Amino acid sequence: MAQLLMAVAQLVVILVVTWSMGWVLRLAGQPRVVGEIAGGLLLGPLCLGYVLPGVSHALFAPGSLGVLDAVSRAGLVLFLLVTGAELDLAAVRERKRAIATVTLGSVFVPFALGMAIAPLLFEQFPAAGGRATFCVFLGIAMSITALPVLASILRDRETARRGVAREVAAIALLSAAVNDSVAWCGLAALSVAMHPAETGGLLAGRLVLVVSGAGLLAFGMRPALAWLALRCDTGVLLAVVVALGFGSAWTTEALGLHLFVGAFFAGMCVPRRARSVVNFPLELERRLRPLLLLALPVFFALTGLGMRRK
């Protein structure tokens, strides 16, 4: 009971601060998500923990954020499920070359820049794996895109009636999702290079499962959901889609990728039309909106709360 009351108190404080900071940052012309992350920084060790350490420890003691972390992760899965469902696949099919170009550029340009500055940083942050491992790791870290932040920025601009073109948004989101998938696979490959005897076979098996899972979503679940959408009630379809989102998210995380990758690609399998709904992704977003309004600020705030002073 005490843990539940603490989680409620933490949730109230986080929502008040992040919503306030989001409102202030929107007045300054910035995306709301920037304010939510800034709110987490204010509540974390960098600000509240430095000015009022007693209050910070009492409210956000180490190990006390487990409930909110679970809530935020669930909200993130639902948010990226909706984002993938609302993706304009027609624009994706017509802009395959643009997507490939943007993806390659977003991976290799920051990777090259990270590799270039890594030797300068290695002297200050020596890594156990040596200089080469540190250089590759920093290059991969620089090339990872924050897909949830990008999706939140695009949605915030659309809400504020300053949305970007649907084709541009679709290219950016899909490129970011592929970018992150490649980067996480790169980190797994780097781990194999450091411990080949322990993880070499495991990585090969995971890659096979990732490719198989992608094929199952594209050629199995997508037509199955389209068939189901025309034959069942909206509530049943909603439950199936949410279950698919969580199942796909759990699977990709278990395979070494991040959970948001699986949730986003599961959303791309959601049919546009259902038996009684013309625009099912819009209906999905409408029904999940109350949960997203609570859970997403918590996720972005926990990003700020996770920062630590050196």
Buried (B, 14 or more C-beta within 10 A) or exposed (E): EEEEEBBEEBBEBBBEBBBEBBEBBBEEEBBBBBBBBBBBBBBBBBBBBEEEEEEBBEBBEEEBBEBBBEBBBBBBBBBBBBBBBBBBEEBBEEBEEBBEEBBBEBBEEBBEBBBEEBEEBBEEEEBEBEEEBBBBBBBBBBBBBBBBBBBBBBBBBBEEEEBBEBBBBBBBBBBBBBBBBBBBBBBBBBBBBBEEEEBBEBBEEBBEBBEEBBEBBEEEBBEBBBEBBEEBEBEEBBEBBBEBBBBBBBBBBEBBBBBBBBBBBBBBBBBBEBEEBEEBBBBBBEBBEEBBEBBBBBBBBBBBBEBEEE
